[in-house]
Amino acid sequence: MRAITYAPPTQQHTKEYAMPGCPFPTRRRPTSAIPTVPAHWTLPAHPTSARKARQAIAEALPSDCLPELADDLGLLVSELVTNAIRYGTRLVDDDIIELVLWPADGHYWLAVSDPGTTLPTFTSPTPDACGGRGLLLVDAVSTTWAVVPRRVCGKSVVAGIRLRCD
């Protein structure tokens, strides 16, 4: 997966204008050059956070998104947050899960970060097993996904789903 970065153009037409109550001129960029600001949430490492994450994602999506995209993102965030809580935290009060959602490059990108160093692994659950399918679902629903180490501690699991909005 390639990294997504935003580099502003080196030459951009700007104009100065006076803002009421502001003692100095302000430069304005055309809005088309400003990337979408990612939505960001911090959640406690608690089992109820998976539900809160699904609600947050649903509320952050634009109203013209197809229900299938919202459903896929809801499933994806539920599995990633659940895995982060089960395998990436110590289930203590000070552990948190970070969740970021942003559209870029024709995808909705979702990053779920936790303080743990345990990497996700595929399992082969038996048909009657109650768990063990989370990463299989992530792999099936997302277009691409990867584990990215964080600078300070922990990791982020980043997944992308092709953008399908009306």
N, C-alpha and C positions, 0 to 999 in steps of 0.2 A: 504494500500500500504506500503510495507516495504521500509525503507530508503536504498539507495544505497551508500555504502561507499567503499573506497579503502584503504586497509591496506597492506603496502608492507611486503613481507616475512621477518621474523626475521633473517634468515640466507640466504645469497645470495652470489653466487660466483661472485666476481668482480676482475678485474685486474687493476693495475695501469699502466698508460701509459703517456708519455710525450707529451704534446700538444705544437706545435711550438708557441713560444712567451709567453707561460704561465710558470711562475717561479716555480710552484708546480705541483706535480702529480695530475691527475684527475682520479676519479673512474668512471667506466662505468658499467651500468647495462645492462643485456640482454634486447633487445627491447621488447621481449614478456612480460616482467613484467611491462612495462610502460602502464598505461591505456590511452585510447583515450582522448585527451584534448577536453573538450566541446567547441562548438562554442558559442560565446557570442556577443550580440548586445545590444546597448542602443538606444532607439527610442524616439522621442518627443511624448507627448500625443496629437497627432493630427490625424484626420481621415485618412490622407494619409499614416500613419505608417502601416496600415494593408497590403497595397500593398507592401511597402518596406519590411515588415516581410516575406511575401510570396516569394518575390524575393530572400531574404537572405537565406531562408531555401532551396529553389530550387538550389541555387549556392553551398550550403554547402554539399548537398548530393553527395555520390559517383556516378560515371558515370554508374555503373552497377545496380543501384537501379531500381526496376520495376516502370513503370509509375503510377501504382495504388497506390504504397506507397507514391510517390511524390505528387500525387493528394490528398490523405488522409491527409498527413502532411500539405499541402497547405491550405486545408479547415480548419483543426484543428487550425493552427496558425492564420488564418484570423479571426475565431470566437473568439479565446481567446484574441487576441490583441484588437479586436473591443469591446469586453466586458470589458477589462481592461480600455480602454479609456472612454467608456460610464459610467461605474459604479465605477471605481477605481481611477479616477483622477478628478481634478477640472477644467481641460481644460485650465490651465494657462501655461505660457511659461516655468516655471521651473519644471513642472511635467514630469517625464519620465516613460517609460515602458522598462523593461529589458526582454530580450528573450535569452534563453539558449537551445541548442540542443545537445544531446549526445547519442551515442549508448551504451547500457549496458544490460546485462541479457536477450539477445534475443529481445530487444525492442529498438525503437527510443524513447527517452524521450524528452519532450518539456516542459519547464517551462516559464510561462509568469508572471512577477511580476509587481505590481503596488503599489502606496503608500496608497491606500484606505483600509478601514476595512470592507466595505460592502461585505458580502458573496454572492456567486452566488446562485440563487434559480431557480428551475424549474417553468415554467409557462405553462398555457394551452391556447395558442393563438387560436383565432377563425380562420377558414379557410381563411378568407379574410384579416387577419392581416398582416401588412408589417414586423413585427419583432416578437421577443419572442421565436425564435426557436434555438438560438445559443447554449444554454446548452444542448438541446435535440440532436443537431448535434454532439457536443463534446462527449456526452454519447454514441451515436450510432457508431461513427467512432473510438473512442479510445478503447483499451483493458481495461484500467483502468485509473482513474483520481482521484485527491484529491486536496483539498485546504490546503496549508501549511502556517501557520503564519511565518512572517519574524522576525528576532531578533530585529531590530530597529523599523521599522514601516511597515505597509502594509501586503501584502500576496502574495503568489505565487500559481498559479493554475498549477499543474503538471499533464501531461497526457502521457500515453505510448501507442505506437502502435507496435504490433508485427513486428519484423524485417523481411522483405520479400525482400531480394536482391538475384540476380542470383549468 
